[in-house]
Amino acid sequence: MHDETESPESTDGQPGRKEQHWNQRMTDIEDFVTQDGCLPRDSRARRADPAAKVELRLARFLRYQRHNELHLTEAQQARLDKLPGFDWSPVETAWEQRCEDYRSFIRTRGRVPRRRSTDRSERELALWHYRQTLRYSRGLLPHHLWAPFRRLANGVHGADKNP
């Protein structure tokens, strides 16, 4: 039997308990963004910090919403979309940005980044490339991300071999 208090809307047209909880969490997040100027983050380094407890709870709520997108109403999705900086796929977005940084380096320098460079940002890009290669070889990087990235690096290496 379905508990009436768990339904999205009660029989009198008012929000049910779950919807009230969801709305309160979103209000808390909107207040956090107004106060701190950014979305709450779930940082491993801060998990032991009691002062970060609220931020961690809000960050986890957002993460759950990303995984639960298909079960959200259009109004809920729209409210999340209005949050400054909210992204439905933040890991993939960050990966694509880093890949664009890698692409940009190759375009400007005509070569792949070197791990032994004196330039810190070049070393970081080279290390990132190495980590992506490892992730792909271990089955942790989806092929749809790897394929264009690999073609880019191979194209440069091919150009280096045949001037």
N, C-alpha and C positions, 0 to 999 in steps of 0.2 A: 504494500500500500504506500502511496506517495504522500509524504508529509507536506501539508499545505504551507508550512513556514519555509520550506525549502524551495518552493516554486518561485520563478522570477517575479511574478506579480501576484499579489494576494487577490482574493475575490472582490475586494472593494475598490480595485483599480490602483491601489497604492503599490509601490515597490515591495517585493518580498524580501525576506532576510538576506538571501544571497546578493540580490541587486543592491540592497542598502549597504552591505559590506563592500561590494565592488565600488560603489560610488564613493564611500568614505575613503577607501584606499586611494582612489584617483584624486580626491580632494587633497589628501595628505601629500601625494606626489606633486600635484600642482603647487601646493604651498611650499614644498621643498624646492622646486624649481625656481619659484619666485624669490625665495630667501637665498638660495645658494648659487643660482644662475646656471645650474646644470642638472642633468638627471641624476638620480641616486645610482651609485656604483657598488658592485659587490667585489670588494678588494680582499684578496686572501690575507694581505698584510694587516688589514684592519679588523678581521673577524674576531680577534681577541679583545678589541677595544670596546668597552661597554658603551662609550659615547657614540659609537658607530652603529649600535643595535637598530635604531629606527631606519637609518639609511640602508642597511643591509636587508631589512625586512621589505622595504619599498622596492629595492633593486630586484629582489627575488620575486616579488609580485609581478613586476614588469617582465621578467624572464618567463614566468609561467604564462603570462598573456601571449607572449610571442609563440609559445608552443601550443597554445590553446586557441589560436586565431580562428579556426573554423567553427568554434563553438561560441564565439562572441557575436553579439548583435551588431548591426551596421552602426548604430549609435555609439556603442562601446568602441568599435574600431575607429570611428571618426574622432572620438575623444582622445584616444591614444595617438592618432595621427597628428593631432593639434599640439602635442607636447613638443617643445623645441628640442631637436636632436634625437627624437625617438626614431628607431629604425627597426623594421620587422626582422631583418637579418644582419645584425651588427657585425658578426664575425665575418661573414662573407663580404660585407661592405668594406670592412677594414682590410681584408685580404686583397680585394680589388684595388683599393687605394695604394697599398704597398706595391702591388704589381705595376700599377701606373707609375709609381716612383722609379721602379726598376726599368720600365720601358723608357721613361724620360731620361734616365741616366745613360742608357744605351744610345738614344737618339742624340744626346748632346756630346757624349764622349766617343761614340763609335765602337765601344767595347763593353764587355760585361764588367761589373764591379769586381775588384780584387780584395781578397781577405787580408792581404798584407799591406794594404795601402796605408799611407800616413793620414789620410782623410777619414775621420771617424764615421761620417755618414756613408762613405763608400764601403768601409768595412762592414757596417751594419747591414747594408743591402746585400753584400756578398754572403754574409752569415745567414740572412733571411733566405736567400736562394738555396743555400746548402740545406737549411732546415726543411724547406718545401720539398726538396728532392728526397730527403729522408722520410718525410711524411707520406709522400706519394709511394715510395718503395714499400712502406709498411701498410699501405692501404688506408691511410688516414686522410688523404687529400683527394676529394672527388675528381674524377677524370675531366669533367666539364671545366674545372678550374685549372687543372694541370696542362691540358693539351695546348691552349693558346700560349701559355707561359713558356712551355718547353719549346714550342716552335720559335718563339722570340729569341730565346737563348741559343738555340741551335743555329738560327739564321746568322747570328753574330759570329759564333764560332766558325761556321762555314765560311763566312766572309774573311775571317782572320787567316784561315788556311789557304785561301785562294785569292790573293790580292788582285 
